[in-house]
Amino acid sequence: MNILRIDSSVRTENSKTRELTDFFFNELGKYVRFSLVHQEVGLRPPPIPNDDFVKANYTLPAQRTDRMNGVLETSDKLIDELLNADRIVLASPMYNFSIPASLKAYIDNIVRVGRTFSLEENGNMSGLLGGKKVLIITARGTMSYRKDGALASFDFQENYLKALFEFLGVTDIRFVHTEAQDFGTEELKHKNFGLAREELKDLASVW
Ligand SMILES: Cc1cc2nc3c(=O)[nH]c(=O)nc-3n(C[C@H](O)[C@H](O)[C@H](O)COP(=O)(O)O)c2cc1C
């Protein structure tokens, strides 16, 4: 089994998402064998698509110049990795109610017509990542983003990532959140972190 791990925290130490994701892989290793490809998009963000990228991307593959192919090289490599993965583990901190800019740059590189989704003449689109499983591990500084919580309507992280992977054809999407990691009491922080670890431990045995 091939797994693609994507980390998107900009922290180089004490990253909660990275710690939980390390923990999950450690647990998963007790049950299955897998090979791992690791993208550190938080520490090494892919380039933000620019005008050259859009022109190259909107040119049919057979008509692209060498220069255009060069412009799309990083994106193509990231997509190849994604398509090659049976499963994807995405570690996403919440930044300003949504995802880190580096993760958005990654997404802008991998969502491409003809590669990760198809577009028919009538405008119908369908995702090409069907059959893959996606696990998304998040950390938030405060709490109350869960259903019926006071900040539920501010959650543009889970809603966005869920919609995005569904658009790409994924039906098996799991989220494990840990909240109150910056601004809760020490007790609450530890309790929430522990709950996320328990959830990940259970998931590893069945995922
Ligand atoms: C730029 C930035 C924006 C943030 N915005 C939010 C936010 O909108 N809501 C929230 O609950 N926490 C927010 N936080 C806190 C992070 O979600 C929290 O520190 C989390 O632990 C980050 O994951 P990490 O530990 O893996 O880096 C923000 C942190 C940063 C650095």
The ligand as an ORCA input file, in Angstrom:
! r2SCAN-3c Opt
* xyz 0 1
  C      -1.381     32.143     11.120
  C      -2.194     31.390     12.145
  C      -3.571     31.507     12.134
  C      -4.348     30.795     13.050
  N      -5.708     30.891     12.991
  C      -6.472     30.158     13.846
  C      -7.895     30.198     13.769
  O      -8.495     30.849     12.929
  N      -8.592     29.462     14.660
  C      -7.990     28.674     15.600
  O      -8.686     28.016     16.361
  N      -6.645     28.615     15.672
  C      -5.874     29.312     14.820
  N      -4.518     29.241     14.891
  C      -3.899     28.314     15.863
  C      -3.477     26.986     15.218
  O      -4.573     26.353     14.603
  C      -2.864     26.090     16.282
  O      -1.663     26.700     16.732
  C      -2.561     24.679     15.781
  O      -1.972     23.965     16.833
  C      -1.635     24.714     14.577
  O      -1.220     23.419     14.205
  P       0.327     22.989     14.416
  O       0.510     22.912     15.923
  O       0.463     21.686     13.761
  O       1.199     24.056     13.831
  C      -3.725     29.947     14.005
  C      -2.313     29.861     14.012
  C      -1.557     30.568     13.094
  C      -0.059     30.414     13.114
*
